[in-house]
Amino acid sequence: MGTPPNPPPYTGGTKHHFKTRFNGLEQYTVDKEGLIAFIRRLQNHQGEDKVWLESIATFLAKVPPRKKAEVRFTELSHRLHDLAKLQSQGIGKPKKKGTKAVLIRTMHPKKGELDQIAYIEPKQQTKINRTVKTIQQRLEKIGDHQLQLAVIAELLDKLNSDVDK
């Protein structure tokens, strides 16, 4: 058997891609030890490529022994994707001070996955709080937690159906 061919030289494009692709996503998460640390490592251009890659691998390997770095990478990748959705939905929208963007994901056996962004503006907070309190009181009357979740699921399904119309 001969020696394997050498891979093509690394051009540094991957580091640049990560830096631009995930730029600013840290402002959309409160996860200081997970996603923010992961995003910062992806965006770090300091040092050589090997050091950069080892930094990412070391971070991913910090998981309980029963899990592998691949599982953590997959989890963080999905979360990065969700943050990117929040960021992309906010592009072009006026940024009002104090407005929160919340990703709501529903998965339906027949309709599939649907992601929507809810924008909570400070001027609406009083009305939102009153409505939440009313709904919460009604749900508490049901008692059974699973039944409460079923009501919320049906409500979200109805809201999603209304969007399609």
C-alpha positions in Angstrom: 0.0 0.0 0.0 1.2 3.4 -0.8 0.9 6.5 1.3 -2.3 8.4 1.1 -2.3 11.6 -1.1 -1.8 14.8 0.7 -4.9 16.9 1.2 -5.1 20.2 -0.7 -3.6 23.1 1.2 -5.9 24.8 3.7 -6.8 28.3 2.6 -8.3 29.7 5.8 -11.7 30.0 4.2 -13.4 28.0 6.9 -12.3 30.3 9.7 -13.5 33.3 7.7 -16.8 31.6 6.9 -17.5 30.9 10.6 -16.5 34.4 11.6 -18.9 36.0 9.2 -21.7 33.4 9.4 -22.0 33.6 13.2 -21.1 37.2 13.7 -23.3 38.8 16.4 -25.2 35.7 17.4 -23.9 35.8 20.9 -26.3 38.7 21.6 -29.3 36.4 21.1 -28.4 33.9 23.8 -28.1 33.9 27.6 -26.1 30.6 27.6 -22.7 32.0 28.7 -20.9 28.7 29.0 -22.4 26.9 26.0 -23.2 28.8 22.9 -21.4 32.1 23.6 -18.1 30.2 24.3 -18.7 28.0 21.2 -19.4 31.1 19.0 -16.3 32.9 20.3 -14.1 29.9 19.5 -15.6 29.6 16.0 -14.9 33.3 15.4 -11.4 33.3 16.9 -8.9 34.1 14.2 -5.9 34.2 16.5 -3.1 31.7 16.0 -2.7 29.0 13.4 -5.5 26.8 12.0 -4.4 23.8 13.9 -4.6 25.7 17.2 -8.0 27.1 16.2 -9.3 23.6 15.4 -7.9 22.1 18.6 -9.6 24.9 20.6 -12.9 23.9 19.2 -12.3 20.2 19.6 -11.2 20.7 23.3 -14.4 22.7 24.0 -16.5 20.0 22.4 -14.8 17.2 24.3 -15.8 18.8 27.6 -18.8 16.6 28.1 -19.7 13.8 30.5 -17.8 10.6 29.7 -21.0 8.8 28.5 -21.4 11.4 25.7 -19.2 12.1 22.7 -18.1 15.4 21.3 -20.2 14.7 18.2 -23.4 14.8 20.3 -22.5 18.2 21.8 -21.5 19.5 18.5 -24.8 18.5 17.0 -26.7 20.1 19.9 -24.7 23.4 19.7 -25.1 23.4 15.9 -28.9 23.2 16.2 -28.9 26.0 18.8 -26.7 28.1 16.5 -29.1 27.5 13.7 -32.0 28.7 15.9 -30.1 31.8 16.9 -29.4 32.5 13.3 -33.1 32.3 12.6 -33.8 34.9 15.3 -31.1 37.1 13.9 -32.2 36.8 10.3 -35.8 37.5 11.2 -34.7 40.7 13.0 -32.8 42.0 10.0 -34.8 44.8 8.3 -37.2 45.2 11.2 -36.9 48.4 13.3 -35.0 47.6 16.5 -37.1 49.1 19.3 -35.3 49.4 22.6 -36.4 46.5 24.9 -38.1 44.4 22.3 -37.6 40.7 22.8 -37.6 38.2 20.0 -38.8 34.7 21.0 -38.5 31.7 18.7 -41.6 29.4 18.9 -41.2 26.0 17.3 -44.1 23.6 16.8 -43.9 20.2 15.3 -46.9 18.5 13.9 -47.1 14.9 12.6 -48.8 16.0 9.3 -47.7 19.6 8.9 -44.1 19.2 10.0 -42.0 21.8 11.8 -43.0 25.4 11.9 -40.8 28.2 13.4 -42.2 31.6 14.1 -40.8 34.6 15.8 -42.8 36.5 18.4 -41.8 40.1 19.0 -42.6 41.4 22.5 -42.5 45.2 22.6 -42.4 47.1 25.9 -45.5 49.1 25.0 -47.4 45.8 24.7 -46.2 44.3 27.9 -49.1 45.3 30.1 -51.6 43.9 27.7 -49.6 40.7 27.3 -49.3 40.3 31.0 -53.0 40.7 31.5 -53.7 38.1 28.8 -51.2 35.7 30.1 -52.7 36.0 33.6 -56.2 35.3 32.2 -55.0 32.3 30.2 -52.9 31.0 33.1 -56.0 31.1 35.5 -58.0 29.2 32.9 -55.3 26.6 32.6 -55.0 26.2 36.3 -58.7 25.3 36.5 -57.9 22.3 34.3 -55.5 21.0 36.9 -53.8 18.2 34.9 -50.4 19.4 33.6 -50.6 17.1 30.5 -54.0 18.5 29.6 -52.8 22.0 30.0 -50.0 21.3 27.6 -52.5 19.7 25.2 -54.6 22.9 25.3 -51.5 25.1 24.6 -50.6 22.7 21.7 -54.0 23.0 20.2 -54.0 26.8 20.6 -50.6 27.0 18.8 -51.9 24.7 16.1 -55.0 27.0 15.6 -52.8 30.1 15.6 -50.5 28.5 13.0 -53.6 27.5 10.9 -54.8 31.1 11.0 -51.4 32.2 9.7 -51.8 29.9 6.6 -55.1 31.6 5.7 
